[in-house]
């Protein structure tokens, strides 16, 4: 009887390991999909003025989410920088730092699109 209990416990442990491995694989696949979408969105919307990891026409986007007081404010800035510059000191500082060149508005980008772009930039490694 003890052998059957031990065998049963080993079987349960093996199933749990397999389930956690599947979850990890799904997480990796989702991250790849987000980064692929983020890379495409970055190249189509951001790359003319931004680089993921260095200043260019505009600031580097790595760490951008951490420099803003909230994601909502950052997302609003992406969609209409001029509106945010008028009411936020950090946005005004960026505007002044980059020679009062406003960022082009991207009202069509969804929260998920912006999140994917930022996620791509966070994981970007220069070739």
MOPAC internal coordinates of N, CA, C and O (Angstrom, degrees):
PM7 1SCF
backbone

  N    0.0000 0     0.00 0     0.00 0    0    0    0
  C    1.4522 1     0.00 0     0.00 0    1    0    0
  C    1.5334 1   110.91 1     0.00 0    2    1    0
  O    1.2310 1   120.65 1   138.27 1    3    2    1
  N    1.3552 1   116.36 1   -41.73 1    3    2    1
  C    1.4567 1   120.07 1   178.83 1    5    3    2
  C    1.5168 1   110.70 1   -60.05 1    6    5    3
  O    1.2310 1   120.60 1   140.98 1    7    6    5
  N    1.3293 1   116.46 1   -39.02 1    7    6    5
  C    1.4676 1   120.46 1   179.67 1    9    7    6
  C    1.5233 1   111.27 1   -62.80 1   10    9    7
  O    1.2310 1   120.55 1   140.27 1   11   10    9
  N    1.3450 1   116.55 1   -39.73 1   11   10    9
  C    1.4653 1   120.00 1   179.16 1   13   11   10
  C    1.5263 1   111.15 1   -67.05 1   14   13   11
  O    1.2310 1   120.68 1   140.66 1   15   14   13
  N    1.3214 1   116.30 1   -39.34 1   15   14   13
  C    1.4688 1   119.86 1   177.67 1   17   15   14
  C    1.5226 1   110.70 1   -64.30 1   18   17   15
  O    1.2310 1   120.62 1   136.56 1   19   18   17
  N    1.3175 1   116.41 1   -43.44 1   19   18   17
  C    1.4539 1   120.98 1   178.56 1   21   19   18
  C    1.5266 1   110.65 1   -63.23 1   22   21   19
  O    1.2310 1   120.63 1   136.39 1   23   22   21
  N    1.3194 1   116.39 1   -43.61 1   23   22   21
  C    1.4601 1   121.04 1   178.21 1   25   23   22
  C    1.5301 1   110.71 1   -62.17 1   26   25   23
  O    1.2310 1   120.80 1   138.39 1   27   26   25
  N    1.3202 1   116.07 1   -41.61 1   27   26   25
  C    1.4645 1   121.11 1   178.67 1   29   27   26
  C    1.5299 1   110.98 1   -62.81 1   30   29   27
  O    1.2310 1   120.17 1   135.91 1   31   30   29
  N    1.3257 1   117.28 1   -44.09 1   31   30   29
  C    1.4610 1   121.47 1   179.03 1   33   31   30
  C    1.5255 1   111.17 1   -64.39 1   34   33   31
  O    1.2310 1   120.01 1   139.32 1   35   34   33
  N    1.3143 1   117.58 1   -40.68 1   35   34   33
  C    1.4630 1   121.07 1   177.04 1   37   35   34
  C    1.5262 1   111.00 1   -63.20 1   38   37   35
  O    1.2310 1   120.65 1   139.85 1   39   38   37
  N    1.3284 1   116.36 1   -40.15 1   39   38   37
  C    1.4644 1   121.04 1   178.57 1   41   39   38
  C    1.5264 1   110.89 1   -63.47 1   42   41   39
  O    1.2310 1   119.95 1   137.51 1   43   42   41
  N    1.3111 1   117.70 1   -42.49 1   43   42   41
  C    1.4651 1   122.12 1   178.13 1   45   43   42
  C    1.5236 1   110.18 1   -63.39 1   46   45   43
  O    1.2310 1   120.45 1   134.93 1   47   46   45
  N    1.3301 1   116.75 1   -45.07 1   47   46   45
  C    1.4714 1   120.83 1   179.78 1   49   47   46
  C    1.5218 1   110.61 1   -61.38 1   50   49   47
  O    1.2310 1   120.30 1   138.52 1   51   50   49
  N    1.3147 1   117.03 1   -41.48 1   51   50   49
  C    1.4685 1   120.69 1   179.52 1   53   51   50
  C    1.5238 1   110.76 1   -64.04 1   54   53   51
  O    1.2310 1   120.39 1   139.50 1   55   54   53
  N    1.3107 1   116.86 1   -40.50 1   55   54   53
  C    1.4788 1   120.23 1   178.63 1   57   55   54
  C    1.5253 1   111.01 1   -65.57 1   58   57   55
  O    1.2310 1   120.50 1   140.00 1   59   58   57
  N    1.3320 1   116.66 1   -40.00 1   59   58   57
  C    1.4618 1   119.63 1   179.20 1   61   59   58
  C    1.5208 1   110.83 1   -65.52 1   62   61   59
  O    1.2310 1   119.81 1   139.00 1   63   62   61
  N    1.3211 1   117.97 1   -41.00 1   63   62   61
  C    1.4646 1   120.98 1   177.11 1   65   63   62
  C    1.5114 1   110.78 1   -62.10 1   66   65   63
  O    1.2310 1   120.54 1   138.31 1   67   66   65
  N    1.3333 1   116.57 1   -41.69 1   67   66   65
  C    1.4590 1   121.23 1   179.23 1   69   67   66
  C    1.5257 1   110.60 1   -63.76 1   70   69   67
  O    1.2310 1   120.19 1   138.88 1   71   70   69
  N    1.3327 1   117.24 1   -41.12 1   71   70   69
  C    1.4622 1   120.96 1   178.95 1   73   71   70
  C    1.5227 1   110.72 1   -65.59 1   74   73   71
  O    1.2310 1   119.85 1   139.01 1   75   74   73
  N    1.3365 1   117.89 1   -40.99 1   75   74   73
  C    1.4635 1   119.58 1   179.77 1   77   75   74
  C    1.5248 1   110.45 1   -69.35 1   78   77   75
  O    1.2310 1   119.89 1   146.07 1   79   78   77
  N    1.3215 1   117.81 1   -33.93 1   79   78   77
  C    1.4654 1   120.73 1   175.78 1   81   79   78
  C    1.5246 1   110.47 1   -64.67 1   82   81   79
  O    1.2310 1   120.14 1   139.89 1   83   82   81
  N    1.3404 1   117.33 1   -40.11 1   83   82   81
  C    1.4675 1   121.12 1   178.44 1   85   83   82
  C    1.5243 1   110.68 1   -65.50 1   86   85   83
  O    1.2310 1   120.19 1   139.45 1   87   86   85
  N    1.3289 1   117.23 1   -40.55 1   87   86   85
  C    1.4602 1   120.67 1   178.00 1   89   87   86
  C    1.5219 1   111.03 1   -63.51 1   90   89   87
  O    1.2310 1   120.56 1   139.04 1   91   90   89
  N    1.3264 1   116.53 1   -40.96 1   91   90   89
  C    1.4641 1   120.74 1   178.87 1   93   91   90
  C    1.5281 1   110.39 1   -64.98 1   94   93   91
  O    1.2310 1   120.62 1   139.35 1   95   94   93
  N    1.3171 1   116.41 1   -40.65 1   95   94   93
  C    1.4695 1   120.68 1   177.79 1   97   95   94
  C    1.5355 1   110.28 1   -63.84 1   98   97   95
  O    1.2310 1   119.81 1   137.50 1   99   98   97
  N    1.3363 1   117.98 1   -42.50 1   99   98   97
  C    1.4683 1   121.83 1   177.02 1  101   99   98
  C    1.5293 1   110.62 1   -61.98 1  102  101   99
  O    1.2310 1   120.37 1   138.88 1  103  102  101
  N    1.3369 1   116.89 1   -41.12 1  103  102  101
  C    1.4584 1   121.31 1   178.70 1  105  103  102
  C    1.5283 1   110.42 1   -61.95 1  106  105  103
  O    1.2310 1   120.51 1   137.04 1  107  106  105
  N    1.3293 1   116.64 1   -42.96 1  107  106  105
  C    1.4681 1   120.37 1   178.21 1  109  107  106
  C    1.5250 1   111.39 1   -63.82 1  110  109  107
  O    1.2310 1   120.76 1   136.82 1  111  110  109
  N    1.3419 1   116.16 1   -43.18 1  111  110  109
  C    1.4700 1   119.65 1   179.03 1  113  111  110
  C    1.5204 1   111.18 1   -62.60 1  114  113  111
  O    1.2310 1   120.23 1   139.26 1  115  114  113
  N    1.3411 1   117.17 1   -40.74 1  115  114  113
  C    1.4671 1   120.87 1   177.54 1  117  115  114
  C    1.5234 1   110.79 1   -63.96 1  118  117  115
  O    1.2310 1   120.18 1   139.23 1  119  118  117
  N    1.3313 1   117.26 1   -40.77 1  119  118  117
  C    1.4636 1   120.96 1   179.22 1  121  119  118
  C    1.5234 1   110.49 1   -63.72 1  122  121  119
  O    1.2310 1   120.29 1   139.58 1  123  122  121
  N    1.3265 1   117.06 1   -40.42 1  123  122  121
  C    1.4678 1   120.72 1   178.01 1  125  123  122
  C    1.5248 1   109.63 1   -63.96 1  126  125  123
  O    1.2310 1   119.90 1   137.14 1  127  126  125
  N    1.3330 1   117.79 1   -42.86 1  127  126  125
  C    1.4665 1   121.06 1   179.37 1  129  127  126
  C    1.5243 1   110.97 1   -63.73 1  130  129  127
  O    1.2310 1   120.22 1   137.24 1  131  130  129
  N    1.3296 1   117.18 1   -42.76 1  131  130  129
  C    1.4675 1   120.94 1   178.36 1  133  131  130
  C    1.5250 1   109.72 1   -62.86 1  134  133  131
  O    1.2310 1   120.33 1   134.95 1  135  134  133
  N    1.3325 1   116.97 1   -45.05 1  135  134  133
  C    1.4609 1   119.73 1  -179.14 1  137  135  134
  C    1.5165 1   111.82 1   -66.53 1  138  137  135
  O    1.2310 1   119.77 1   143.79 1  139  138  137
  N    1.3233 1   118.04 1   -36.21 1  139  138  137
  C    1.4661 1   120.58 1   177.68 1  141  139  138
  C    1.5174 1   109.61 1   -65.16 1  142  141  139
  O    1.2310 1   120.33 1   133.53 1  143  142  141
  N    1.3247 1   116.97 1   -46.47 1  143  142  141
  C    1.4585 1   121.13 1   177.66 1  145  143  142
  C    1.5259 1   109.78 1   -63.94 1  146  145  143
  O    1.2310 1   120.26 1   135.96 1  147  146  145
  N    1.3253 1   117.10 1   -44.04 1  147  146  145
  C    1.4586 1   121.57 1   179.76 1  149  147  146
  C    1.5178 1   112.00 1   -62.06 1  150  149  147
  O    1.2310 1   120.34 1   139.55 1  151  150  149
  N    1.3214 1   116.95 1   -40.45 1  151  150  149
  C    1.4630 1   120.61 1   178.71 1  153  151  150
  C    1.5232 1   110.93 1   -64.02 1  154  153  151
  O    1.2310 1   120.68 1   135.41 1  155  154  153
  N    1.3239 1   116.31 1   -44.59 1  155  154  153
  C    1.4661 1   120.69 1   178.97 1  157  155  154
  C    1.5253 1   110.75 1   -62.49 1  158  157  155
  O    1.2310 1   120.63 1   132.92 1  159  158  157
  N    1.3302 1   116.41 1   -47.08 1  159  158  157
  C    1.4624 1   120.52 1   179.15 1  161  159  158
  C    1.5189 1   111.31 1   -62.85 1  162  161  159
  O    1.2310 1   120.37 1   138.10 1  163  162  161
  N    1.3366 1   116.90 1   -41.90 1  163  162  161
  C    1.4642 1   121.29 1   178.35 1  165  163  162
  C    1.5283 1   110.04 1   -59.52 1  166  165  163
  O    1.2310 1   120.43 1   129.35 1  167  166  165
  N    1.3151 1   116.78 1   -50.65 1  167  166  165
  C    1.4692 1   120.89 1  -177.22 1  169  167  166
  C    1.5298 1   111.38 1   -62.99 1  170  169  167
  O    1.2310 1   120.19 1   143.40 1  171  170  169
  N    1.3269 1   117.24 1   -36.60 1  171  170  169
  C    1.4648 1   120.98 1  -177.32 1  173  171  170
  C    1.5212 1   113.91 1   -80.84 1  174  173  171
  O    1.2310 1   119.90 1   155.10 1  175  174  173
  N    1.3257 1   117.80 1   -24.90 1  175  174  173
  C    1.4612 1   120.32 1  -172.88 1  177  175  174
  C    1.5230 1   115.33 1  -120.90 1  178  177  175
  O    1.2310 1   119.92 1   153.18 1  179  178  177
  N    1.3153 1   117.76 1   -26.82 1  179  178  177
  C    1.4641 1   120.35 1  -167.55 1  181  179  178
  C    1.5261 1   114.71 1  -116.92 1  182  181  179
  O    1.2310 1   120.26 1   150.32 1  183  182  181
  N    1.3203 1   117.11 1   -29.68 1  183  182  181
  C    1.4651 1   121.56 1  -167.68 1  185  183  182
  C    1.5219 1   114.31 1   -63.81 1  186  185  183
  O    1.2310 1   119.51 1   159.18 1  187  186  185
  N    1.3226 1   118.54 1   -20.82 1  187  186  185
  C    1.4649 1   118.70 1   179.01 1  189  187  186
  C    1.5237 1   111.70 1   -70.21 1  190  189  187
  O    1.2310 1   119.77 1   158.85 1  191  190  189
  N    1.3281 1   118.04 1   -21.15 1  191  190  189
  C    1.4704 1   121.14 1  -178.81 1  193  191  190
  C    1.5293 1   114.06 1  -123.93 1  194  193  191
  O    1.2310 1   119.91 1   162.74 1  195  194  193
  N    1.3231 1   117.78 1   -17.26 1  195  194  193
  C    1.4620 1   121.32 1  -174.73 1  197  195  194
  C    1.5137 1   111.16 1  -127.12 1  198  197  195
  O    1.2310 1   121.58 1   -29.12 1  199  198  197
  N    1.3116 1   114.58 1   150.88 1  199  198  197
  C    1.4572 1   122.68 1   167.25 1  201  199  198
  C    1.5203 1   105.77 1  -119.22 1  202  201  199
  O    1.2310 1   120.25 1   -31.56 1  203  202  201
  N    1.3154 1   117.13 1   148.44 1  203  202  201
  C    1.4645 1   117.48 1  -177.93 1  205  203  202
  C    1.5218 1   113.84 1   -59.97 1  206  205  203
  O    1.2310 1   120.33 1   141.36 1  207  206  205
  N    1.3416 1   116.97 1   -38.64 1  207  206  205
  C    1.4560 1   118.95 1  -168.61 1  209  207  206
  C    1.5231 1   115.70 1  -122.98 1  210  209  207
  O    1.2310 1   119.89 1  -166.28 1  211  210  209
  N    1.3280 1   117.82 1    13.72 1  211  210  209
  C    1.4661 1   119.41 1   176.49 1  213  211  210
  C    1.5234 1   110.38 1  -155.59 1  214  213  211
  O    1.2310 1   121.48 1   -23.80 1  215  214  213
  N    1.3296 1   114.77 1   156.20 1  215  214  213
  C    1.4654 1   120.02 1   177.31 1  217  215  214
  C    1.5170 1   109.24 1   -64.89 1  218  217  215
  O    1.2310 1   121.19 1   -31.67 1  219  218  217
  N    1.2974 1   115.32 1   148.33 1  219  218  217
  C    1.4580 1   121.79 1   179.45 1  221  219  218
  C    1.5236 1   104.93 1  -144.86 1  222  221  219
  O    1.2310 1   119.14 1    52.70 1  223  222  221
  N    1.2954 1   119.24 1  -127.30 1  223  222  221
  C    1.4648 1   121.26 1   171.82 1  225  223  222
  C    1.5261 1   109.19 1   -66.84 1  226  225  223
  O    1.2310 1   121.27 1   143.02 1  227  226  225
  N    1.3236 1   115.18 1   -36.98 1  227  226  225
  C    1.4612 1   123.21 1   175.94 1  229  227  226
  C    1.5206 1   109.41 1  -121.57 1  230  229  227
  O    1.2310 1   120.18 1    -0.97 1  231  230  229
  N    1.3257 1   117.26 1   179.03 1  231  230  229
  C    1.4679 1   120.32 1  -176.91 1  233  231  230
  C    1.5324 1   112.67 1   -69.91 1  234  233  231
  O    1.2310 1   121.21 1   -22.69 1  235  234  233
  N    1.3428 1   115.29 1   157.31 1  235  234  233
  C    1.4644 1   120.82 1   171.92 1  237  235  234
  C    1.5225 1   108.37 1   -60.80 1  238  237  235
  O    1.2310 1   120.62 1   -34.99 1  239  238  237
  N    1.3177 1   116.43 1   145.01 1  239  238  237
  C    1.4614 1   119.00 1  -177.92 1  241  239  238
  C    1.5263 1   113.48 1   -92.97 1  242  241  239
  O    1.2310 1   119.66 1   166.96 1  243  242  241
  N    1.3342 1   118.26 1   -13.04 1  243  242  241
  C    1.4625 1   118.84 1   173.00 1  245  243  242
  C    1.5186 1   108.00 1   -63.32 1  246  245  243
  O    1.2310 1   120.74 1   -50.69 1  247  246  245
  N    1.3105 1   116.20 1   129.31 1  247  246  245
  C    1.4563 1   121.40 1   179.64 1  249  247  246
  C    1.5146 1   114.79 1    80.33 1  250  249  247
  O    1.2310 1   120.18 1  -178.29 1  251  250  249
  N    1.3254 1   117.26 1     1.71 1  251  250  249
  C    1.4724 1   120.07 1  -177.12 1  253  251  250
  C    1.5223 1   112.08 1   -58.91 1  254  253  251
  O    1.2310 1   120.00 1   137.29 1  255  254  253
  N    1.3116 1   117.61 1   -42.71 1  255  254  253
  C    1.4665 1   120.10 1  -178.00 1  257  255  254
  C    1.5201 1   111.28 1   -61.24 1  258  257  255
  O    1.2310 1   120.12 1   148.07 1  259  258  257
  N    1.3280 1   117.38 1   -31.93 1  259  258  257
  C    1.4698 1   121.08 1  -179.29 1  261  259  258
  C    1.5235 1   112.71 1   -77.21 1  262  261  259
  O    1.2310 1   120.06 1   162.17 1  263  262  261
  N    1.3183 1   117.48 1   -17.83 1  263  262  261
  C    1.4674 1   120.49 1  -178.84 1  265  263  262
  C    1.5296 1   112.53 1   -86.07 1  266  265  263
  O    1.2310 1   120.12 1   167.26 1  267  266  265
  N    1.3113 1   117.38 1   -12.74 1  267  266  265
  C    1.4602 1   121.87 1   179.98 1  269  267  266
  C    1.5200 1   109.79 1   -99.17 1  270  269  267
  O    1.2310 1   120.56 1   -29.44 1  271  270  269
  N    1.3298 1   116.54 1   150.56 1  271  270  269
  C    1.4671 1   119.97 1  -179.33 1  273  271  270
  C    1.5218 1   112.35 1   -70.94 1  274  273  271
  O    1.2310 1   119.99 1   158.14 1  275  274  273
  N    1.3325 1   117.63 1   -21.86 1  275  274  273
  C    1.4660 1   120.26 1   176.14 1  277  275  274
  C    1.5253 1   109.45 1  -156.77 1  278  277  275
  O    1.2310 1   121.56 1   -25.93 1  279  278  277
  N    1.3104 1   114.62 1   154.07 1  279  278  277
  C    1.4672 1   119.32 1   176.83 1  281  279  278
  C    1.5262 1   110.11 1   -65.89 1  282  281  279
  O    1.2310 1   120.55 1   143.84 1  283  282  281
  N    1.3146 1   116.55 1   -36.16 1  283  282  281
  C    1.4601 1   120.18 1  -179.04 1  285  283  282
  C    1.5313 1   110.41 1   -58.74 1  286  285  283
  O    1.2310 1   120.63 1   137.68 1  287  286  285
  N    1.3167 1   116.41 1   -42.32 1  287  286  285
  C    1.4587 1   121.20 1   179.77 1  289  287  286
  C    1.5325 1   110.96 1   -67.55 1  290  289  287
  O    1.2310 1   120.62 1   138.03 1  291  290  289
  N    1.3120 1   116.41 1   -41.97 1  291  290  289
  C    1.4664 1   120.64 1   176.80 1  293  291  290
  C    1.5284 1   110.33 1   -61.72 1  294  293  291
  O    1.2310 1   120.21 1   133.86 1  295  294  293
  N    1.3281 1   117.21 1   -46.14 1  295  294  293
  C    1.4610 1   120.86 1  -179.72 1  297  295  294
  C    1.5288 1   110.42 1   -63.18 1  298  297  295
  O    1.2310 1   120.35 1   140.53 1  299  298  297
  N    1.3296 1   116.93 1   -39.47 1  299  298  297
  C    1.4685 1   120.59 1   176.90 1  301  299  298
  C    1.5248 1   110.54 1   -63.00 1  302  301  299
  O    1.2310 1   120.27 1   140.72 1  303  302  301
  N    1.3293 1   117.09 1   -39.28 1  303  302  301
  C    1.4614 1   122.01 1   177.83 1  305  303  302
  C    1.5292 1   110.77 1   -62.03 1  306  305  303
  O    1.2310 1   120.54 1   136.20 1  307  306  305
  N    1.3165 1   116.57 1   -43.80 1  307  306  305
  C    1.4734 1   120.50 1   178.74 1  309  307  306
  C    1.5227 1   110.02 1   -60.88 1  310  309  307
  O    1.2310 1   120.39 1   139.70 1  311  310  309
  N    1.2995 1   116.85 1   -40.30 1  311  310  309
  C    1.4678 1   120.59 1  -176.91 1  313  311  310
  C    1.5308 1   112.69 1   -76.31 1  314  313  311
  O    1.2310 1   119.91 1   148.19 1  315  314  313
  N    1.3591 1   117.77 1   -31.81 1  315  314  313
  C    1.4614 1   120.63 1  -178.47 1  317  315  314
  C    1.5299 1   108.46 1  -162.59 1  318  317  315
  O    1.2310 1   120.98 1   -96.13 1  319  318  317
  N    1.3224 1   115.74 1    83.87 1  319  318  317
  C    1.4682 1   120.30 1  -174.29 1  321  319  318
  C    1.5240 1   112.27 1   -60.12 1  322  321  319
  O    1.2310 1   119.91 1   141.22 1  323  322  321
  N    1.3218 1   117.78 1   -38.78 1  323  322  321
  C    1.4714 1   120.65 1  -176.60 1  325  323  322
  C    1.5207 1   111.90 1   -59.98 1  326  325  323
  O    1.2310 1   120.52 1   141.70 1  327  326  325
  N    1.3102 1   116.62 1   -38.30 1  327  326  325
  C    1.4647 1   119.90 1   179.72 1  329  327  326
  C    1.5232 1   110.22 1   -66.34 1  330  329  327
  O    1.2310 1   119.94 1   141.26 1  331  330  329
  N    1.3195 1   117.71 1   -38.74 1  331  330  329
  C    1.4638 1   121.10 1  -178.23 1  333  331  330
  C    1.5289 1   111.01 1   -76.48 1  334  333  331
  O    1.2310 1   119.94 1   144.60 1  335  334  333
  N    1.3236 1   117.72 1   -35.40 1  335  334  333
  C    1.4702 1   121.54 1   178.22 1  337  335  334
  C    1.5261 1   110.56 1   -56.67 1  338  337  335
  O    1.2310 1   120.52 1   144.10 1  339  338  337
  N    1.3040 1   116.60 1   -35.90 1  339  338  337
  C    1.4652 1   121.57 1  -178.08 1  341  339  338
  C    1.5251 1   113.80 1   -70.95 1  342  341  339
  O    1.2310 1   120.14 1   166.27 1  343  342  341
  N    1.3315 1   117.34 1   -13.73 1  343  342  341
  C    1.4675 1   118.57 1  -175.03 1  345  343  342
  C    1.5259 1   114.84 1  -131.68 1  346  345  343
  O    1.2310 1   119.78 1  -176.58 1  347  346  345
  N    1.3338 1   118.02 1     3.42 1  347  346  345
  C    1.4540 1   119.45 1  -176.25 1  349  347  346
  C    1.5265 1   110.84 1  -136.60 1  350  349  347
  O    1.2310 1   120.77 1   -50.73 1  351  350  349
  N    1.3174 1   116.13 1   129.27 1  351  350  349
  C    1.4721 1   121.41 1  -176.23 1  353  351  350
  C    1.5272 1   112.15 1   -64.97 1  354  353  351
  O    1.2310 1   119.81 1   139.95 1  355  354  353
  N    1.3297 1   117.98 1   -40.05 1  355  354  353
  C    1.4650 1   119.61 1  -179.19 1  357  355  354
  C    1.5386 1   110.42 1   -66.17 1  358  357  355
  O    1.2310 1   120.32 1   138.31 1  359  358  357
  N    1.3204 1   116.99 1   -41.69 1  359  358  357
  C    1.4679 1   120.78 1   177.75 1  361  359  358
  C    1.5278 1   110.20 1   -62.32 1  362  361  359
  O    1.2310 1   120.38 1   138.86 1  363  362  361
  N    1.3148 1   116.87 1   -41.14 1  363  362  361
  C    1.4668 1   121.66 1   178.09 1  365  363  362
  C    1.5270 1   110.55 1   -63.76 1  366  365  363
  O    1.2310 1   120.60 1   139.38 1  367  366  365
  N    1.3279 1   116.46 1   -40.62 1  367  366  365
  C    1.4718 1   121.36 1   178.10 1  369  367  366
  C    1.5392 1   110.20 1   -60.92 1  370  369  367
  O    1.2310 1   120.18 1   134.66 1  371  370  369
  N    1.3208 1   117.25 1   -45.34 1  371  370  369
  C    1.4744 1   120.44 1   177.29 1  373  371  370
  C    1.5216 1   111.12 1   -60.43 1  374  373  371
  O    1.2310 1   121.35 1   134.69 1  375  374  373
  N    1.3118 1   115.03 1   -45.31 1  375  374  373
  C    1.4716 1   121.15 1   180.00 1  377  375  374
  C    1.5271 1   110.26 1   -57.63 1  378  377  375
  O    1.2310 1   120.56 1   134.30 1  379  378  377
  N    1.3105 1   116.53 1   -45.70 1  379  378  377
  C    1.4661 1   120.79 1   179.40 1  381  379  378
  C    1.5316 1   111.77 1   -69.22 1  382  381  379
  O    1.2310 1   120.40 1   139.08 1  383  382  381
  N    1.3198 1   116.85 1   -40.92 1  383  382  381
  C    1.4662 1   121.68 1  -178.88 1  385  383  382
  C    1.5325 1   111.75 1   -62.45 1  386  385  383
  O    1.2310 1   120.77 1   145.43 1  387  386  385
  N    1.3216 1   116.13 1   -34.57 1  387  386  385
  C    1.4668 1   120.00 1  -178.68 1  389  387  386
  C    1.5329 1   110.73 1  -102.43 1  390  389  387
  O    1.2310 1   121.48 1  -136.11 1  391  390  389
  N    1.3306 1   114.77 1    43.89 1  391  390  389
  C    1.4682 1   124.77 1   171.52 1  393  391  390
  C    1.5277 1   113.93 1    55.40 1  394  393  391
  O    1.2310 1   121.44 1  -142.14 1  395  394  393
  N    1.3055 1   114.86 1    37.86 1  395  394  393
  C    1.4588 1   123.08 1   178.11 1  397  395  394
  C    1.5257 1   112.23 1    53.06 1  398  397  395
  O    1.2310 1   121.70 1  -141.65 1  399  398  397
  N    1.3186 1   114.36 1    38.35 1  399  398  397
  C    1.4683 1   120.84 1   173.31 1  401  399  398
  C    1.5259 1   107.43 1   -96.81 1  402  401  399
  O    1.2310 1   120.04 1   -68.78 1  403  402  401
  N    1.3238 1   117.53 1   111.22 1  403  402  401
  C    1.4600 1   118.50 1  -178.68 1  405  403  402
  C    1.5270 1   111.13 1   -72.11 1  406  405  403
  O    1.2310 1   121.39 1   -32.34 1  407  406  405
  N    1.3123 1   114.94 1   147.66 1  407  406  405
  C    1.4505 1   119.91 1   174.52 1  409  407  406
  C    1.5192 1   108.17 1   -71.75 1  410  409  407
  O    1.2310 1   120.82 1   -39.61 1  411  410  409
  N    1.3304 1   116.04 1   140.39 1  411  410  409
  C    1.4550 1   119.78 1   176.43 1  413  411  410
  C    1.5267 1   109.13 1   -61.02 1  414  413  411
  O    1.2310 1   119.82 1   -35.72 1  415  414  413
  N    1.3240 1   117.96 1   144.28 1  415  414  413
  C    1.4655 1   119.55 1   178.57 1  417  415  414
  C    1.5301 1   111.28 1   -77.79 1  418  417  415
  O    1.2310 1   120.95 1   -36.95 1  419  418  417
  N    1.3066 1   115.80 1   143.05 1  419  418  417
  C    1.4617 1   122.87 1   176.86 1  421  419  418
  C    1.5314 1   109.55 1  -128.41 1  422  421  419
  O    1.2310 1   120.23 1  -112.93 1  423  422  421
  N    1.3276 1   117.17 1    67.07 1  423  422  421
  C    1.4627 1   119.91 1  -176.66 1  425  423  422
  C    1.5255 1   113.57 1   -66.51 1  426  425  423
  O    1.2310 1   120.67 1   161.95 1  427  426  425
  N    1.3264 1   116.33 1   -18.05 1  427  426  425
  C    1.4639 1   120.42 1  -178.39 1  429  427  426
  C    1.5260 1   113.65 1   -80.26 1  430  429  427
  O    1.2310 1   119.54 1   165.75 1  431  430  429
  N    1.3312 1   118.49 1   -14.25 1  431  430  429
  C    1.4615 1   120.34 1  -179.08 1  433  431  430
  C    1.5275 1   110.58 1   -76.63 1  434  433  431
  O    1.2310 1   120.84 1   -50.93 1  435  434  433
  N    1.3159 1   115.99 1   129.07 1  435  434  433
  C    1.4664 1   121.36 1   177.89 1  437  435  434
  C    1.5264 1   109.61 1   -82.18 1  438  437  435
  O    1.2310 1   120.84 1   -10.80 1  439  438  437
  N    1.3230 1   115.99 1   169.20 1  439  438  437
  C    1.4668 1   120.17 1   174.81 1  441  439  438
  C    1.5283 1   109.90 1   -56.62 1  442  441  439
  O    1.2310 1   120.40 1   137.14 1  443  442  441
  N    1.3303 1   116.84 1   -42.86 1  443  442  441
  C    1.4617 1   120.26 1   179.94 1  445  443  442
  C    1.5208 1   111.44 1   -64.69 1  446  445  443
  O    1.2310 1   120.03 1   141.23 1  447  446  445
  N    1.3242 1   117.54 1   -38.77 1  447  446  445
  C    1.4656 1   120.49 1   177.42 1  449  447  446
  C    1.5312 1   110.62 1   -60.67 1  450  449  447
  O    1.2310 1   120.63 1   132.46 1  451  450  449
  N    1.3167 1   116.40 1   -47.54 1  451  450  449
  C    1.4678 1   120.90 1  -178.52 1  453  451  450
  C    1.5259 1   109.79 1   -65.05 1  454  453  451
  O    1.2310 1   120.59 1   137.51 1  455  454  453
  N    1.3204 1   116.48 1   -42.49 1  455  454  453
  C    1.4689 1   120.68 1   176.99 1  457  455  454
  C    1.5281 1   110.53 1   -58.81 1  458  457  455
  O    1.2310 1   120.08 1   136.47 1  459  458  457
  N    1.3363 1   117.45 1   -43.53 1  459  458  457
  C    1.4672 1   121.43 1  -179.99 1  461  459  458
  C    1.5273 1   111.30 1   -64.80 1  462  461  459
  O    1.2310 1   120.24 1   139.77 1  463  462  461
  N    1.3229 1   117.15 1   -40.23 1  463  462  461
  C    1.4662 1   120.55 1   177.29 1  465  463  462
  C    1.5192 1   110.33 1   -61.60 1  466  465  463
  O    1.2310 1   120.54 1   132.28 1  467  466  465
  N    1.3200 1   116.58 1   -47.72 1  467  466  465
  C    1.4648 1   120.82 1  -179.66 1  469  467  466
  C    1.5219 1   111.41 1   -64.86 1  470  469  467
  O    1.2310 1   120.33 1   141.94 1  471  470  469
  N    1.3187 1   116.98 1   -38.06 1  471  470  469
  C    1.4599 1   121.01 1   178.00 1  473  471  470
  C    1.5230 1   110.21 1   -64.19 1  474  473  471
  O    1.2310 1   120.26 1   136.90 1  475  474  473
  N    1.3271 1   117.11 1   -43.10 1  475  474  473
  C    1.4550 1   120.28 1   176.41 1  477  475  474
  C    1.5287 1   110.94 1   -59.78 1  478  477  475
  O    1.2310 1   120.59 1   135.12 1  479  478  477
  N    1.3244 1   116.47 1   -44.88 1  479  478  477
  C    1.4702 1   120.29 1  -178.75 1  481  479  478
  C    1.5234 1   111.21 1   -65.47 1  482  481  479
  O    1.2310 1   119.97 1   143.03 1  483  482  481
  N    1.3291 1   117.65 1   -36.97 1  483  482  481
  C    1.4608 1   121.12 1   179.85 1  485  483  482
  C    1.5216 1   111.89 1   -63.83 1  486  485  483
  O    1.2310 1   120.55 1   145.20 1  487  486  485
  N    1.3285 1   116.55 1   -34.80 1  487  486  485
  C    1.4655 1   119.96 1  -176.50 1  489  487  486
  C    1.5302 1   112.27 1   -97.92 1  490  489  487
  O    1.2310 1   120.39 1  -179.79 1  491  490  489
  N    1.3141 1   116.86 1     0.21 1  491  490  489
  C    1.4761 1   121.29 1  -178.42 1  493  491  490
  C    1.5209 1   110.21 1   -65.37 1  494  493  491
  O    1.2310 1   121.73 1   -44.26 1  495  494  493
  N    1.3230 1   114.29 1   135.74 1  495  494  493
  C    1.4643 1   120.71 1   174.20 1  497  495  494
  C    1.5154 1   106.94 1  -128.53 1  498  497  495
  O    1.2310 1   120.53 1   -54.46 1  499  498  497
  N    1.3200 1   116.60 1   125.54 1  499  498  497
  C    1.4610 1   121.07 1  -178.51 1  501  499  498
  C    1.5257 1   110.17 1   -59.28 1  502  501  499
  O    1.2310 1   120.49 1   -39.56 1  503  502  501
  N    1.3343 1   116.67 1   140.44 1  503  502  501
  C    1.4725 1   120.21 1   179.67 1  505  503  502
  C    1.5162 1   112.05 1   -67.06 1  506  505  503
  O    1.2310 1   120.10 1   180.00 1  507  506  505

